[in-house]
């Protein structure tokens, strides 16, 4: 799982390609990848990967909520049309979306997309309130979607493991708001969505094995935000946490399990990116691609993204 790529910076794109070439995942979820209707950017990126020896013939992306205009003031600053007034933060529709690249076929007919769910319809939604009433307004809450970017279930037909469902999302950072804690509450509910999904509260659950993966923007211990949802996910008996680690993170922060390199001391390095296989799968290896920062590989990883690639090998 990787994010923050293809921003029009050749050095960064080259670094991302180098990271993928070094790790060679069979299935890759990209976060922070701009969406366009025809898939031109994704196809161009897949072609660049193929030129480097990493061939992904099967691609999946749908329009995310990022940058989707609402016409309302969604952050309570008295203005409309700003990036924070979209369904999910974005300067244009599709900015910072998601994509799946796979060496194996995606079962498109079985994809489940929950990105259109309204936050108010989420069971027990922690909608922000002020003494004056719903924040920023009842009108805004009537159209606000839960997903900042998307919540997808994407089945992939693998040759050795059969069907594997990818449960993937990218939650909002639990910061950049005020005392109403709009982003913190939304982050909590975006993570909690998967617990309820596995409970069957939104329809059919995966018929077999699955992997939950994405950028939660939430550390179970450090940083801002409400911790109950991420702690519940990591302790859910239907999932297993391989606790991937890296030497680079250990060298930088002393914690080998961090996945993102932010400014110190606040927010500092945190573990916010996860790959959590279902409990029936066998984890044969895991890690965070964060080489020693003093090496060329470590510098390339830093150029690619402040988030490092998290990988898990699975079998039966």
Rosetta blueprint (number, residue, H / E / L):
1 X L
2 X E
3 X E
4 X L
5 X L
6 X L
7 X L
8 X L
9 X L
10 X H
11 X H
12 X H
13 X H
14 X H
15 X H
16 X H
17 X H
18 X H
19 X H
20 X H
21 X H
22 X H
23 X H
24 X L
25 X L
26 X L
27 X E
28 X E
29 X E
30 X E
31 X E
32 X E
33 X E
34 X L
35 X L
36 X L
37 X L
38 X L
39 X L
40 X H
41 X H
42 X H
43 X H
44 X H
45 X H
46 X H
47 X H
48 X H
49 X H
50 X H
51 X H
52 X L
53 X L
54 X L
55 X L
56 X L
57 X L
58 X E
59 X E
60 X E
61 X L
62 X L
63 X L
64 X L
65 X L
66 X E
67 X L
68 X L
69 X L
70 X L
71 X L
72 X L
73 X L
74 X L
75 X L
76 X L
77 X L
78 X L
79 X L
80 X L
81 X L
82 X L
83 X H
84 X H
85 X H
86 X L
87 X L
88 X E
89 X L
90 X L
91 X L
92 X L
93 X L
94 X L
95 X L
96 X L
97 X E
98 X E
99 X E
100 X E
101 X E
102 X E
103 X L
104 X L
105 X L
106 X E
107 X L
108 X H
109 X H
110 X H
111 X L
112 X E
113 X E
114 X L
115 X L
116 X L
117 X L
118 X E
119 X H
120 X H
121 X H
122 X L
123 X L
124 X L
125 X L
126 X L
127 X L
128 X L
129 X E
130 X E
131 X L
132 X L
133 X E
134 X E
135 X L
136 X L
137 X L
138 X H
139 X H
140 X H
141 X H
142 X L
143 X L
144 X L
145 X E
146 X L
147 X L
148 X L
149 X L
150 X L
151 X E
152 X E
153 X E
154 X E
155 X E
156 X E
157 X E
158 X E
159 X L
160 X L
161 X L
162 X E
163 X E
164 X E
165 X E
166 X E
167 X E
168 X E
169 X E
170 X E
171 X L
172 X L
173 X L
174 X L
175 X L
176 X L
177 X L
178 X L
179 X L
180 X L
181 X L
182 X H
183 X H
184 X H
185 X H
186 X H
187 X H
188 X H
189 X H
190 X H
191 X H
192 X H
193 X H
194 X H
195 X H
196 X H
197 X H
198 X H
199 X L
200 X L
201 X L
202 X L
203 X L
204 X L
205 X L
206 X L
207 X L
208 X L
209 X L
210 X E
211 X E
212 X E
213 X E
214 X E
215 X E
216 X L
217 X L
218 X L
219 X L
220 X L
221 X L
222 X L
223 X L
224 X L
225 X L
226 X L
227 X L
228 X H
229 X H
230 X H
231 X H
232 X H
233 X H
234 X H
235 X L
236 X L
237 X L
238 X L
239 X E
240 X L
241 X L
242 X L
243 X L
244 X L
245 X L
246 X L
247 X H
248 X H
249 X H
250 X H
251 X H
252 X H
253 X H
254 X L
255 X L
256 X L
257 X L
258 X L
259 X L
260 X E
261 X L
262 X L
263 X L
264 X L
265 X L
266 X L
267 X L
268 X L
269 X L
270 X E
271 X L
272 X L
273 X E
274 X E
275 X E
276 X E
277 X E
278 X E
279 X L
280 X L
281 X L
282 X E
283 X E
284 X E
285 X E
286 X E
287 X E
288 X E
289 X E
290 X L
291 X L
292 X L
293 X L
294 X L
295 X L
296 X H
297 X H
298 X H
299 X H
300 X H
301 X H
302 X H
303 X H
304 X H
305 X L
306 X L
307 X E
308 X L
309 X E
310 X E
311 X E
312 X E
313 X E
314 X E
315 X E
316 X L
